[in-house]
Amino acid sequence: MTAVDGVTFEDFQVGQEFLTVGVTVTETHLVNWANLTGDWYPLHMDEEFAREHSEFGRRLVHGPFVFALSVGLIEKANVLGHSVIAWLGTDEMRAKLPVFIGDTLSVRATVVEARRSRSDPGRGIVTLLYEAHKHGGEIVMSFRSTLMIRAGQAAA
């Protein structure tokens, strides 16, 4: 089966980079995330608690939200098209800096591995290094995400 939009495993080369647009994190993002996940931890949701009990003096954006937003921004940029067969996992996730309401985040994804599947030559395995950046360029989160991708042609 070929990819619906023409993106295939062969389109991914080690070292290739993809950049996304930015999204400014809002109060609505935090409330929606808390409602979706049930994560109402006061460091995220209670301004007074965060002011009194956090070294940052204000509420932090949920780390898993930053992860999900990063994945979504790459999807919005149509980097993968409709080529993904399966998500195989995420490794080496690091929250490097806090994210606050009002921060604008964008993502750079770099292909760090691209290989043909050992069990099915009609598939490839691609690993992307995601780096979520604040508007000033500081990396706030990084992780490696591995995907099974449709190949456009079987190995010779």
C-alpha positions in Angstrom: 0.0 0.0 0.0 1.4 3.4 -0.9 1.0 6.6 1.1 -2.2 8.5 0.2 -0.3 11.8 -0.2 2.9 10.6 -1.7 5.1 10.8 1.5 7.0 7.6 1.9 9.9 6.2 3.9 12.3 7.1 1.0 11.6 10.8 1.7 13.4 10.7 5.0 17.2 11.1 5.1 19.4 11.2 8.2 20.2 14.8 9.0 17.1 16.2 7.3 15.4 18.9 9.4 11.8 20.0 9.6 10.7 23.3 11.3 7.2 24.2 12.4 5.2 27.4 12.9 4.8 28.7 16.5 1.9 28.4 18.8 1.4 30.6 21.9 0.3 28.6 24.9 -2.8 30.1 26.5 -4.9 29.6 29.6 -7.4 27.8 27.4 -4.7 25.2 26.5 -4.0 24.5 30.2 -7.7 24.2 31.2 -8.5 22.0 28.2 -5.5 19.8 28.9 -6.4 19.5 32.6 -10.0 18.6 31.7 -8.8 16.0 29.1 -6.3 14.3 31.4 -7.6 15.0 34.9 -4.2 16.6 35.8 -5.4 19.5 38.0 -2.1 19.6 40.0 -2.0 23.1 41.6 1.4 23.9 40.2 -0.4 24.1 36.8 -3.8 25.4 37.8 -3.6 27.5 41.0 -1.8 30.8 40.6 -1.5 31.5 44.4 -0.2 28.0 45.0 2.4 28.4 42.3 3.4 31.8 43.5 3.9 30.5 47.1 5.3 27.0 46.4 7.2 27.2 43.1 10.7 28.6 42.5 9.3 30.1 39.3 6.7 32.1 41.1 3.9 31.3 38.6 2.1 28.4 37.0 3.9 26.0 34.8 2.5 24.4 31.6 2.1 20.6 31.9 5.1 18.8 30.5 3.0 16.1 28.8 1.1 19.0 27.1 4.4 20.3 25.6 5.1 16.7 24.3 1.6 16.4 22.7 1.8 19.9 21.2 5.2 19.1 19.7 3.8 16.0 18.1 0.8 17.9 16.9 2.9 20.7 15.4 4.9 18.2 13.3 1.6 16.7 12.1 0.2 20.2 11.3 3.4 20.8 9.2 2.5 17.6 7.3 6.0 16.2 7.7 4.7 12.7 7.8 1.7 13.0 5.5 -0.4 9.8 5.8 2.6 7.6 5.8 2.7 6.5 9.4 1.7 2.8 10.0 2.5 2.8 13.7 4.1 4.8 16.5 6.8 2.6 18.0 7.7 4.7 21.0 9.5 7.7 22.5 12.9 7.7 24.2 15.2 10.1 25.9 12.5 12.6 26.8 13.9 15.6 28.7 12.0 18.6 30.0 14.9 21.2 29.9 13.2 24.5 30.8 9.9 25.5 32.2 7.1 26.6 29.9 4.6 29.3 31.0 1.3 30.7 29.7 2.2 33.2 27.0 5.3 31.3 25.7 5.4 30.7 22.0 6.6 27.2 21.1 7.8 25.8 17.8 9.5 22.5 16.9 12.6 21.4 15.0 12.5 17.7 14.1 15.6 16.0 12.8 15.8 12.6 11.2 18.4 10.7 13.3 17.7 7.2 11.9 16.0 5.9 8.8 16.3 2.2 8.0 14.3 -0.4 6.1 12.2 -2.7 8.3 13.9 -6.1 8.8 10.7 -8.0 8.7 8.9 -6.2 5.9 10.7 -4.4 3.0 7.5 -2.4 2.3 8.1 -0.5 5.6 10.7 1.7 7.0 11.6 2.7 10.6 12.3 6.4 11.1 13.4 8.1 14.3 13.0 11.8 14.7 14.7 14.0 17.3 12.1 16.6 18.4 13.3 19.8 20.0 10.6 22.2 21.2 11.8 25.7 21.3 10.6 28.9 23.1 10.4 32.0 21.0 13.9 33.0 22.0 15.4 29.8 20.7 15.8 28.0 24.0 15.1 24.3 23.9 12.4 23.5 26.5 11.9 19.8 25.7 13.6 17.1 23.6 12.8 13.5 22.8 13.2 10.8 20.1 10.1 9.4 18.5 10.3 6.3 16.4 7.7 5.5 13.7 7.0 2.8 11.2 6.5 4.4 7.8 5.1 3.1 4.5 7.8 2.6 1.9 7.2 3.6 -1.7 9.1 0.6 -3.1 10.3 -2.6 -1.7 14.0 -3.2 -1.2 15.8 -4.6 -4.2 
